[in-house]
Amino acid sequence: MRRSATSYWIGFSITLALLAVAPLVLPEFWRRFVTEILIWGLLAMSSDILIGYTGMISFGHSVFFGLGMYGAAAALLWAKPANLWLALFFGLAAAAAVAVFVAYFATRLRDIYFSITTLVFSQIFYVIIFTWTEVTGGENGLTFSRPALAIPGLFSVAFTTETLHWFVLAVVTISFLTIRRVTQSPFGMVLQAIRENEPRARAIGYAVERYKIVAVMLSGLFAGLAGILYAIQNKFAAPDFVFFLVSGEVVIFNVMGGIGTLVGPIAGAAFFLLLRESLSRYFTEYYLIPVGIIFTAMVIFMPQGLLGFARRRLNQ
């Protein structure tokens, strides 16, 4: 166990160092691409709290991601000058408010009924955002200026491709360590007990609904954080990111990388995005066909995802 933990943290440190160096050696396009992978990885990791650790498949994660974007956009358009920390606060508040609303109703249901309910909520908010043109900009979305990275009284620097990457990397790393600590805590153990056998967990005396509500709220909060980072990187918020197809992609990230591992969803996001980017250059509008074939093959031959497959090969 000690040797395994040592290997884990050595691998974590090496990966973190490589990601920190990446913007110094990669071309402009790939710098932005790696930053985007980190953001989508954070969204996938937030979804893994529900899918992998609580056994609740959510097709509504796009609403938390999108509301985080719009909350940050509202703060950046309202505050003059634009303030990064205010954008973080408003984005997290918007995502948290929606997470409480969705959790209160959706966690009363189980299995496919929970999944369908989360999908319905994502579509409700999508329609609201798409049609409330005066506030959300409708189909055109909202555009804004990127705020500076500043601590009042200490320093203030404009975001460049490199500094934005390091900021995103720091946020994703802290988020990963936080979620990892939560999932390994007694609270996380209860979530896994609910995943394995919900009736038995309820019979033991755990307030299952309360644990589910907290899990959805925690998951939604980190999904909103991913939305804020994405909005800051691209300087816009659009209703397309609230659409349920985004939630479907997040589930694909989890399946490809390895459900219930935290690292797996990030690896799955990287693999899927790199695969889509490379295939779209050769197959143009037909790139989804080979992507679909590869995904189907992975589900059949690598049901535990990339991380599970790697673990199995290393243990041989």
C-alpha positions as CSV (number, residue, x, y, z in Angstrom):
1,M,0.0,0.0,0.0
2,R,2.8,2.4,0.9
3,R,4.7,1.6,-2.3
4,S,1.5,2.1,-4.3
5,A,0.8,5.5,-2.7
6,T,4.4,6.6,-3.3
7,S,4.1,5.7,-7.0
8,Y,0.8,7.5,-7.2
9,W,2.2,10.8,-5.8
10,I,5.4,10.5,-8.0
11,G,3.2,10.1,-11.1
12,F,1.0,13.0,-9.9
13,S,4.1,15.3,-9.4
14,I,5.6,14.4,-12.8
15,T,2.3,15.0,-14.6
16,L,1.8,18.3,-12.7
17,A,5.4,19.4,-13.7
18,L,4.8,18.5,-17.4
19,L,1.5,20.5,-17.4
20,A,3.3,23.5,-15.8
21,V,6.0,23.5,-18.4
22,A,3.6,22.8,-21.4
23,P,2.8,26.5,-22.2
24,L,6.5,27.3,-22.5
25,V,7.2,24.7,-25.1
26,L,4.0,24.3,-27.1
27,P,2.7,26.4,-30.0
28,E,-0.1,28.9,-29.4
29,F,-2.9,26.6,-30.5
30,W,-1.8,23.7,-28.3
31,R,-1.3,25.9,-25.3
32,R,-5.0,26.9,-25.4
33,F,-6.0,23.3,-26.2
34,V,-4.2,21.9,-23.1
35,T,-5.8,24.6,-21.0
36,E,-9.2,23.6,-22.4
37,I,-8.5,19.9,-21.7
38,L,-7.9,20.8,-18.0
39,I,-11.2,22.7,-17.9
40,W,-13.2,19.9,-19.4
41,G,-11.4,17.5,-17.2
42,L,-12.6,19.4,-14.1
43,L,-16.1,19.2,-15.4
44,A,-15.8,15.5,-16.0
45,M,-14.2,15.0,-12.5
46,S,-17.2,16.9,-10.9
47,S,-19.6,14.5,-12.7
48,D,-17.6,11.5,-11.4
49,I,-18.7,12.5,-7.8
50,L,-22.2,11.4,-8.9
51,I,-21.5,8.8,-11.5
52,G,-18.6,7.0,-10.0
53,Y,-19.0,7.5,-6.3
54,T,-22.8,7.8,-5.8
55,G,-24.0,5.7,-8.7
56,M,-26.2,8.5,-10.0
57,I,-25.9,9.2,-13.8
58,S,-26.6,12.9,-14.4
59,F,-27.5,14.3,-17.8
60,G,-27.9,17.8,-16.3
61,H,-24.4,18.8,-15.6
62,S,-24.5,21.2,-18.5
63,V,-26.8,23.4,-16.5
64,F,-24.3,23.8,-13.7
65,F,-21.5,24.4,-16.2
66,G,-23.6,26.9,-18.2
67,L,-24.9,28.8,-15.1
68,G,-21.3,29.1,-13.9
69,M,-20.4,30.7,-17.2
70,Y,-23.4,33.1,-17.1
71,G,-22.9,34.1,-13.5
72,A,-19.2,35.0,-14.2
73,A,-20.3,36.8,-17.4
74,A,-22.9,38.9,-15.5
75,A,-20.3,39.9,-12.9
76,L,-17.7,40.8,-15.5
77,L,-20.2,42.9,-17.5
78,W,-21.6,44.6,-14.3
79,A,-18.4,45.4,-12.4
80,K,-16.1,48.1,-13.7
81,P,-13.3,47.4,-13.9
82,A,-13.8,43.6,-14.4
83,N,-13.0,41.7,-11.2
84,L,-11.8,38.1,-11.4
85,W,-12.8,37.2,-7.8
86,L,-16.3,38.8,-8.2
87,A,-16.7,36.6,-11.3
88,L,-15.8,33.5,-9.4
89,F,-18.2,34.4,-6.6
90,F,-21.1,35.1,-8.9
91,G,-20.5,32.1,-11.0
92,L,-20.2,29.7,-8.1
93,A,-23.3,31.3,-6.5
94,A,-25.3,30.8,-9.7
95,A,-24.2,27.2,-10.0
96,A,-24.8,26.5,-6.3
97,A,-28.3,28.0,-6.4
98,V,-29.3,25.8,-9.4
99,A,-27.6,22.8,-7.8
100,V,-29.8,23.2,-4.7
101,F,-32.9,23.5,-6.8
102,V,-32.1,20.4,-8.9
103,A,-30.9,18.4,-6.0
104,Y,-34.0,19.0,-3.9
105,F,-36.3,17.5,-6.6
106,A,-34.1,15.1,-8.6
107,T,-32.7,13.2,-5.6
108,R,-36.2,12.0,-4.7
109,L,-35.9,9.7,-7.7
110,R,-33.6,6.8,-8.5
111,D,-31.8,5.2,-11.5
112,I,-33.1,6.3,-14.9
113,Y,-35.7,8.5,-13.4
114,F,-33.0,10.6,-11.7
115,S,-31.1,10.9,-15.0
116,I,-34.2,11.9,-17.0
117,T,-35.1,14.5,-14.4
118,T,-31.7,16.1,-14.5
119,L,-31.9,16.2,-18.3
120,V,-35.3,17.9,-18.1
121,F,-34.0,20.5,-15.8
122,S,-31.0,21.2,-18.1
123,Q,-33.5,21.7,-21.0
124,I,-35.7,24.0,-18.9
125,F,-32.8,26.3,-18.1
126,Y,-31.6,26.1,-21.7
127,V,-34.9,27.4,-23.0
128,I,-35.0,30.1,-20.3
129,I,-31.5,31.3,-21.3
130,F,-32.1,31.0,-25.0
131,T,-35.3,33.0,-24.9
132,W,-34.5,35.6,-22.2
133,T,-32.7,37.8,-24.7
134,E,-32.7,41.0,-22.7
135,V,-30.6,39.4,-19.9
136,T,-28.7,36.5,-21.5
137,G,-28.2,37.7,-25.1
138,G,-30.3,34.8,-26.4
139,E,-28.6,32.7,-29.1
140,N,-25.8,35.3,-29.4
141,G,-24.8,34.9,-25.8
142,L,-22.7,37.4,-23.8
143,T,-19.2,38.6,-24.6
144,F,-16.9,40.4,-22.2
145,S,-13.4,41.4,-21.5
146,R,-11.1,39.1,-19.6
147,P,-10.3,40.3,-16.1
148,A,-6.8,40.8,-14.7
149,L,-5.3,38.4,-12.3
150,A,-5.1,40.7,-9.3
151,I,-4.8,40.7,-5.5
152,P,-5.8,44.2,-4.2
153,G,-2.8,45.9,-2.8
154,L,-0.3,43.3,-3.9
155,F,-0.2,42.9,-7.7
156,S,-2.3,43.0,-10.9
157,V,-1.2,41.3,-14.1
158,A,-3.1,40.8,-17.4
159,F,-3.9,37.2,-18.3
160,T,-1.7,35.9,-21.1
161,T,-2.0,32.4,-22.6
162,E,0.7,31.2,-20.2
163,T,-0.6,32.8,-17.0
164,L,-4.1,31.7,-17.7
165,H,-2.9,28.2,-18.2
166,W,-1.1,28.2,-14.8
167,F,-4.1,29.7,-13.1
168,V,-6.4,27.0,-14.5
169,L,-3.9,24.4,-13.6
170,A,-3.7,25.6,-10.0
171,V,-7.5,25.7,-9.7
172,V,-7.9,22.2,-11.2
173,T,-5.1,20.8,-9.0
174,I,-6.7,22.2,-5.9
175,S,-10.1,21.0,-7.0
176,F,-8.7,17.5,-7.6
177,L,-7.1,17.3,-4.2
178,T,-10.2,18.6,-2.5
179,I,-12.5,16.1,-4.3
180,R,-10.1,13.3,-3.6
181,R,-10.1,14.1,0.1
182,V,-13.9,14.3,0.1
183,T,-14.3,10.9,-1.6
184,Q,-11.8,9.3,0.8
185,S,-13.5,10.8,3.9
186,P,-16.3,9.0,5.8
187,F,-18.8,11.1,3.8
188,G,-17.3,9.6,0.6
189,M,-17.5,6.1,2.0
190,V,-21.2,6.6,2.6
191,L,-21.7,7.8,-1.0
192,Q,-20.0,4.6,-2.1
193,A,-22.2,2.5,0.2
194,I,-25.3,4.2,-1.4
195,R,-23.8,3.3,-4.9
196,E,-23.4,-0.3,-3.9
197,N,-26.6,-0.9,-2.1
198,E,-28.9,2.0,-1.4
199,P,-31.6,0.1,0.6
200,R,-29.0,-1.4,2.9
201,A,-27.4,2.0,3.5
202,R,-30.9,3.4,4.4
203,A,-31.5,0.4,6.6
204,I,-28.3,1.0,8.5
205,G,-29.6,4.4,9.4
206,Y,-28.0,6.8,6.9
207,A,-30.1,9.7,5.7
208,V,-29.6,8.7,2.0
209,E,-31.5,11.6,0.5
210,R,-29.4,14.2,2.4
211,Y,-26.2,12.5,1.3
212,K,-27.5,12.6,-2.3
213,I,-28.4,16.2,-2.1
214,V,-25.0,17.2,-0.7
215,A,-23.3,15.1,-3.5
216,V,-25.3,16.9,-6.2
217,M,-24.6,20.3,-4.7
218,L,-20.8,19.5,-4.4
219,S,-20.8,18.1,-8.0
220,G,-22.7,21.2,-9.3
221,L,-20.3,23.6,-7.5
222,F,-17.2,22.2,-9.2
223,A,-19.0,22.0,-12.5
224,G,-19.9,25.7,-12.1
225,L,-16.2,26.4,-11.4
226,A,-15.3,24.7,-14.7
227,G,-17.8,26.9,-16.4
228,I,-16.3,30.0,-14.9
229,L,-12.8,29.0,-16.1
230,Y,-14.1,28.2,-19.6
231,A,-15.9,31.6,-19.8
232,I,-12.7,33.5,-18.7
233,Q,-10.6,31.6,-21.3
234,N,-13.0,32.2,-24.2
235,K,-14.4,35.6,-23.1
236,F,-18.0,34.6,-23.8
237,A,-21.0,32.7,-22.5
238,A,-23.4,30.9,-24.9
239,P,-26.6,28.9,-24.4
240,D,-25.1,25.9,-26.3
241,F,-23.2,25.1,-23.2
242,V,-26.4,24.6,-21.2
243,F,-27.7,22.1,-23.8
244,F,-27.9,18.5,-22.6
245,L,-25.4,17.4,-25.3
246,V,-22.6,18.8,-23.1
247,S,-23.8,16.5,-20.3
248,G,-23.6,13.6,-22.7
249,E,-20.0,14.4,-23.6
250,V,-19.2,14.5,-19.9
251,V,-20.6,11.0,-19.4
252,I,-18.5,9.9,-22.4
253,F,-15.4,11.4,-20.8
254,N,-16.1,9.3,-17.6
255,V,-16.7,6.1,-19.5
256,M,-13.6,6.5,-21.7
257,G,-11.3,7.4,-18.8
258,G,-12.6,5.2,-16.0
259,I,-15.6,5.8,-13.8
260,G,-15.0,6.3,-10.0
261,T,-11.3,7.2,-10.3
262,L,-11.2,11.0,-10.6
263,V,-8.0,10.8,-12.7
264,G,-9.9,8.7,-15.3
265,P,-12.4,11.4,-16.3
266,I,-9.5,13.9,-16.9
267,A,-7.7,11.3,-19.0
268,G,-11.0,10.5,-20.8
269,A,-11.5,14.2,-21.6
270,A,-8.0,14.5,-22.9
271,F,-8.3,11.4,-25.1
272,F,-11.7,12.3,-26.5
273,L,-10.8,15.9,-27.3
274,L,-7.5,14.9,-28.9
275,L,-9.2,12.2,-30.8
276,R,-11.9,14.6,-32.1
277,E,-9.4,17.2,-33.0
278,S,-7.2,14.9,-35.0
279,L,-10.0,13.0,-36.8
280,S,-11.8,16.3,-37.7
281,R,-8.7,17.3,-39.6
282,Y,-9.0,14.3,-41.9
283,F,-12.7,13.4,-42.0
284,T,-14.0,17.0,-41.7
285,E,-17.8,16.8,-41.2
286,Y,-17.8,13.0,-41.0
287,Y,-15.4,12.8,-38.0
288,L,-18.1,11.7,-35.6
289,I,-18.3,8.3,-37.4
290,P,-14.8,7.1,-36.5
291,V,-15.2,8.7,-33.1
292,G,-18.3,6.7,-32.5
293,I,-16.7,3.5,-33.7
294,I,-13.7,3.9,-31.4
295,F,-16.0,4.7,-28.4
296,T,-18.1,1.6,-29.1
297,A,-15.0,-0.5,-29.3
298,M,-13.7,0.9,-26.0
299,V,-17.0,0.2,-24.3
300,I,-16.9,-3.4,-25.5
301,F,-13.2,-4.2,-25.0
302,M,-12.2,-1.7,-22.3
303,P,-15.3,-1.4,-20.1
304,Q,-13.2,-0.1,-17.2
305,G,-11.8,2.8,-19.3
306,L,-8.3,3.8,-20.0
307,L,-7.2,4.0,-16.4
308,G,-8.7,0.5,-15.6
309,F,-7.0,-0.9,-18.7
310,A,-3.6,0.6,-17.7
311,R,-3.9,-0.7,-14.2
312,R,-4.7,-4.2,-15.5
313,R,-1.8,-4.2,-17.9
314,L,0.6,-3.0,-15.2
315,N,-0.5,-5.7,-12.7
316,Q,0.3,-8.5,-15.2
